[in-house]
Amino acid sequence: MESDVSANSRLTIAAHTLTWIGLYQRRGHEVATSEQIATSVNTNPVVIRRLLGELRKAGLADSRRGAGAGWMLARDLAAITLLDVYQAIEPGPVFALHRATPNPECVVGHGIGPAMTAVYDDVEAALRRELAKTTLEDVLRDVLKAA
């Protein structure tokens, strides 16, 4: 289905990545490589490295260079919410208005921005509220339950 392909999966991949690192560290490993994570996600390690770079900037992941290089969590899974992950990788709003300003002489062109902004603000607030309710510890618990 095409809609599945075009749907944004960055939040899912980022949550997968951090949850995987958390479980790996719990099993006694200090750091995880992007290759190991990429195998679980079934994507290219470059995708994982790019994402982890953004997560590092947000203070959710950390990296070690040199011998024994790899990635680790910067905070415990219980201290990372899906909202934290979302904000780290999706800085912009969920929905945007027109790229070019609509015709202000047109009744719809004049009023569409404020009308849509009111709806989008409510959607954004609901999304943030829901994402804030779930930690990556919750995600890991549900993953292990399903396993």
C-alpha positions in Angstrom: 0.0 0.0 0.0 1.4 3.4 -1.0 0.2 5.3 2.1 2.3 3.0 4.3 5.4 3.9 2.3 4.8 7.6 2.4 3.8 7.7 6.1 6.5 9.1 8.3 8.3 6.3 10.1 11.1 8.4 11.7 9.4 8.4 15.2 9.0 4.6 15.0 12.6 4.0 13.9 14.0 6.4 16.5 11.9 4.7 19.3 13.0 1.3 18.0 16.7 2.4 18.0 16.7 3.8 21.6 14.6 0.9 23.0 17.0 -1.6 21.3 20.1 0.2 22.8 18.4 0.2 26.2 17.7 -3.6 26.1 21.2 -4.3 24.8 22.8 -2.3 27.6 20.6 -4.1 30.2 22.0 -7.3 28.8 25.5 -6.2 29.9 26.8 -4.4 26.8 28.2 -0.9 27.1 27.7 0.3 23.6 25.8 -0.7 20.4 27.0 -0.2 16.9 24.8 1.4 14.2 25.3 -1.9 12.2 23.8 -3.9 15.0 20.8 -1.6 15.4 20.3 -1.4 11.6 20.0 -5.2 11.6 17.1 -5.0 14.0 15.4 -2.1 12.2 16.2 -3.7 8.8 17.6 -0.5 7.4 21.0 0.9 6.4 23.4 1.8 9.2 23.7 5.3 7.7 20.0 5.9 8.4 20.6 4.9 12.0 23.7 7.0 12.4 21.9 10.1 11.0 19.0 9.5 13.4 21.3 8.9 16.4 23.1 12.2 15.6 19.8 14.0 16.0 19.0 12.0 19.2 22.5 12.9 20.5 21.9 16.6 19.9 18.7 16.3 22.0 20.5 14.6 24.8 18.8 11.2 24.4 21.8 9.2 23.0 25.5 9.4 23.4 28.4 8.0 21.4 31.9 6.8 22.1 34.7 7.1 19.5 37.9 5.0 19.0 38.3 1.5 20.4 35.0 0.1 21.5 33.1 2.8 19.6 29.4 2.8 19.6 26.1 4.3 20.9 24.6 4.3 24.3 21.6 5.9 26.0 22.2 9.3 27.6 19.2 8.8 29.9 17.4 5.7 31.2 14.5 4.4 29.1 12.1 5.3 31.9 13.3 9.0 31.6 12.6 9.2 27.9 9.1 9.8 26.6 7.9 9.4 23.0 7.4 13.1 23.1 11.1 13.6 23.9 11.9 11.4 20.9 9.4 13.2 18.6 10.7 16.6 19.5 14.3 15.5 18.8 13.5 14.3 15.3 10.5 16.3 14.2 11.2 19.9 15.0 8.4 21.4 12.8 4.7 21.3 13.1 2.7 18.2 12.0 0.8 20.1 9.4 1.8 23.3 7.5 -0.1 26.0 5.8 0.4 26.9 2.1 4.0 27.5 0.9 2.8 30.6 -1.0 0.3 33.0 0.5 -3.2 32.4 -0.8 -5.0 35.2 -2.6 -6.2 37.6 0.2 -8.9 39.0 -2.2 -10.5 35.5 -2.2 -12.8 34.8 0.7 -11.4 31.3 1.1 -7.8 32.4 0.5 -8.2 35.1 3.2 -9.8 32.9 5.9 -8.2 29.4 5.3 -5.1 30.1 7.3 -6.7 31.0 10.6 -9.4 28.3 10.2 -6.8 25.6 9.6 -4.4 26.9 12.2 -7.1 26.5 14.9 -7.6 22.9 14.0 -3.9 22.1 13.6 -3.1 23.7 17.0 -5.6 21.3 18.7 -4.2 18.3 16.8 -0.7 19.2 17.8 -1.6 19.6 21.5 -3.4 16.2 21.5 -0.5 14.5 19.8 2.0 15.9 22.3 -0.3 15.0 25.3 -0.5 11.4 24.0 3.2 11.0 23.3 4.1 12.4 26.7 2.2 9.6 28.4 4.5 6.8 27.1 8.1 6.2 28.1 10.5 4.0 26.2 10.4 1.8 29.3 6.7 1.3 28.6 7.5 0.5 25.0 10.1 -2.1 26.0 7.7 -3.7 28.4 5.1 -4.0 25.7 7.7 -5.3 23.2 8.9 -8.0 25.6 5.2 -9.0 26.4 4.6 -9.5 22.7 7.8 -11.5 22.2 
